[in-house]
Amino acid sequence: MPAGDVETYHEDGQWKNRPEGNQRASSTHDTKADAQGRGREMAIDRGVEHVIKKEDGTIGEKNTYPRSRDPRDIEG
């Protein structure tokens, strides 16, 4: 992940958000949807990529904020 990107991941039965470089989660949530929403807000505020991992730890989705920074020239 590039410096400062926000990662949403599952650990110890909870969904968490952590900016790159932090040792501990910045927020914890009971559901993936709640964690994703907060992670999106964090990424938008910081102008970085939001990396959303599946429960098994593999990357499920990546979103770049603002969208104009996305290096890929496709929708989605």
KAVEN-V576407 format. One record per run of one state. SS is the DSSP state (~ for helix, > for strand, _ for the rest). FROM is the first residue (numbers start at 1). TO is the last residue. If there is no record, write none. Layout:
[[SS,FROM,TO] [SS,FROM,TO]]
//
This chain:
[[_,1,5] [>,6,11] [_,12,13] [>,14,19] [_,20,26] [>,27,29] [_,30,31] [~,32,46] [_,47,48] [>,49,53] [_,54,58] [>,59,64] [_,65,66] [~,67,69] [_,70,76]]
//
